[in-house]
């Protein structure tokens, strides 16, 4: 399936459904825009993008308001139906064209080499198969296409990392819609064949005690120029 240009108004049903988590996430993420400084993080993450962009795991669409006018179109993929409904509402308020579509990161419903840039924002923690999802991202980006990422993952000292791994093996994924706190997004991008650009690690929020979810990284990567990826579509 290829999402059409323009703005979606229908919200199809699909198999990914975490209604309790979706409602909690929607409330907490809106509050974090000001209280945790996430609005500023989103502006820095998306500044300077241009052309056609795919956002994988768009959640409730809070990034949409921060895309610059140089972006010609955003195709936003979100598998969770309740978050996708909120993303559709956010798309209608956006200043750039946004098309919200269902789909999984491991099987993006778009053509190969169709995008100038991709955005990953707090999504690699929850995809079922990170290598497959990143292989799909390489497929849909044009050679030389840019990835902007803001992710949380493993960090801190030995005790914190042990805690993160214990949470991932037990209660955290079922409670948090499949989220994992001990993944390594930078290493995953590197192993998937992306060229890593500058990135920086940070705590979110930057004040108060560090939690297992606090260790974040923001940066840039590229699909290498001349990279050949077979089209699975």
C-alpha positions in Angstrom: 0.0 0.0 0.0 1.2 3.5 -0.9 -0.2 6.3 1.3 -1.7 9.0 -0.8 -0.6 12.6 -0.7 -2.7 15.0 1.4 -4.2 14.5 4.8 -5.9 11.3 6.0 -9.2 11.4 7.7 -9.9 7.7 8.2 -8.4 5.7 11.0 -8.3 2.0 9.9 -8.3 -0.7 12.5 -5.4 -3.2 12.8 -3.8 -5.7 15.1 -1.7 -3.4 17.2 -3.8 -2.2 20.1 -2.6 -1.0 23.5 -5.5 1.2 24.6 -4.5 1.8 28.2 -0.9 2.6 27.4 -2.0 4.8 24.5 -4.2 6.9 26.7 -1.6 7.2 29.4 1.1 8.0 26.8 -1.0 10.7 25.2 -1.5 12.5 28.5 2.1 12.2 29.7 3.6 13.2 26.4 1.5 16.4 26.1 2.5 17.3 29.7 6.2 16.7 28.9 6.1 19.2 26.1 6.6 22.0 28.6 7.4 20.3 31.9 10.2 18.2 30.5 11.3 20.5 27.7 10.2 18.0 24.9 9.0 20.8 22.6 12.5 22.2 22.4 13.9 18.7 21.8 11.5 18.3 18.9 12.4 21.6 17.4 16.1 20.7 17.5 15.5 17.2 16.2 13.6 18.4 13.1 15.2 21.8 12.3 16.7 22.0 8.8 14.8 19.1 7.3 13.6 19.4 3.8 11.9 17.4 1.0 9.8 14.3 1.6 10.0 12.8 5.1 8.8 9.6 6.6 8.2 9.5 10.3 8.1 6.0 11.8 6.1 5.5 14.9 4.5 9.0 14.9 2.6 8.3 18.1 0.0 11.1 18.8 1.7 13.4 16.3 3.4 15.9 18.6 6.3 16.3 16.1 4.1 17.6 13.4 3.9 21.2 14.7 7.7 21.4 14.7 8.5 20.5 11.1 10.0 23.4 9.1 8.3 24.8 6.0 11.0 23.4 3.8 9.5 19.9 4.3 7.2 19.2 1.3 5.3 16.2 2.7 5.4 13.9 5.8 4.2 10.3 5.6 3.6 9.4 9.3 3.4 5.6 10.1 1.7 4.7 13.4 0.5 1.1 14.2 -1.4 1.8 17.4 -4.9 2.8 16.4 -5.8 5.2 19.3 -2.5 7.1 18.9 -3.0 7.1 15.2 -6.4 8.8 15.7 -4.7 11.5 17.7 -2.0 11.8 15.0 -4.7 12.4 12.4 -6.1 15.3 14.4 -2.6 16.7 14.8 -2.0 16.4 11.1 -5.0 18.5 10.3 -3.5 21.3 12.4 0.0 21.0 10.9 1.5 23.7 8.7 3.0 21.1 6.3 1.1 18.3 4.5 1.0 15.2 6.7 -0.4 11.8 5.6 -1.0 9.5 8.6 -1.1 5.8 7.7 -1.2 2.4 9.6 1.8 0.2 9.3 4.6 -1.5 11.2 8.2 -0.4 11.2 9.3 -3.9 10.1 7.1 -3.7 6.9 6.7 0.0 5.9 3.9 0.3 3.4 5.8 2.7 1.0 8.0 2.4 -2.1 11.7 2.0 -2.0 14.0 5.1 -2.1 10.9 7.4 -1.9 12.1 9.7 0.9 14.8 12.3 1.4 14.8 11.9 5.2 13.4 9.8 8.0 12.5 10.6 11.6 12.8 8.1 14.5 11.4 9.6 17.7 11.1 7.3 20.8 10.2 4.4 18.5 13.1 1.9 18.5 12.4 1.0 22.1 9.1 -0.6 21.1 9.5 -2.2 17.7 9.5 -6.0 17.8 12.5 -6.5 15.4 15.0 -3.6 15.4 17.3 -4.9 12.7 14.4 -5.6 10.4 12.9 -2.2 11.1 16.2 -0.4 10.3 16.6 -2.5 7.1 13.2 -1.2 6.1 14.3 2.4 6.8 17.3 1.9 4.6 15.1 0.6 1.8 12.7 3.6 1.8 15.4 6.3 2.0 17.1 7.4 -1.1 20.9 6.9 -1.1 22.4 9.7 1.0 19.0 10.2 2.7 19.2 11.5 6.3 17.9 9.9 9.5 17.1 12.2 12.5 16.8 10.2 15.7 15.8 10.9 19.3 15.7 7.7 21.3 16.0 6.4 24.9 18.0 3.4 25.9 20.6 1.9 28.1 22.7 4.2 30.2 24.1 5.0 33.6 26.3 2.9 35.8 26.4 -0.8 36.4 23.5 -0.9 38.8 21.3 1.2 36.5 22.1 -1.0 33.5 21.3 -4.2 35.5 18.0 -2.6 36.5 17.2 -1.7 32.9 17.9 -5.3 31.8 15.8 -6.7 34.6 12.9 -4.4 33.7 13.1 -5.5 30.0 12.9 -9.2 31.0 9.9 -8.7 33.3 7.3 -6.0 33.8 8.2 -3.0 31.6 7.3 -4.2 28.1 3.8 -5.4 29.1 3.1 -2.2 31.1 4.5 0.2 28.5 3.2 -1.0 25.1 6.2 -3.1 24.3 8.8 -0.4 25.3 12.3 -1.6 26.3 14.7 0.5 28.3 18.0 -1.3 27.7 18.3 -1.1 23.9 21.2 0.6 22.2 19.8 2.8 19.3 23.2 4.1 18.2 24.7 0.7 18.0 21.6 -0.6 16.2 21.9 2.1 13.5 25.5 1.4 13.0 25.0 -2.4 12.7 22.2 -1.7 10.2 24.7 0.0 7.8 23.9 3.6 8.4 26.7 6.2 8.6 26.5 7.9 12.0 26.8 11.6 12.1 27.1 13.7 15.2 25.0 12.7 18.2 24.8 13.6 21.8 23.6 11.9 24.9 21.3 13.6 27.4 19.0 12.9 30.4 15.3 13.5 30.0 14.2 15.3 32.1 17.5 17.0 32.8 16.5 17.8 36.4 15.7 15.4 39.2 16.7 11.8 39.7 17.7 9.7 36.7 15.1 7.0 35.9 15.6 3.8 33.7 13.9 5.7 30.9 15.9 8.9 31.3 19.0 8.0 29.1 18.4 9.5 25.7 20.4 10.2 22.6 19.8 12.7 19.7 21.6 12.6 16.4 21.9 12.2 12.7 22.7 9.2 10.4 22.7 8.7 6.7 22.0 5.9 4.2 25.4 5.7 2.5 25.6 7.1 -1.0 25.8 4.3 -3.5 24.2 1.9 -1.0 22.2 -0.8 -2.8 19.2 -2.3 -0.9 16.9 -4.8 -2.6 13.2 -3.8 -2.9 11.1 -6.2 -1.0 7.8 -4.8 -2.3 
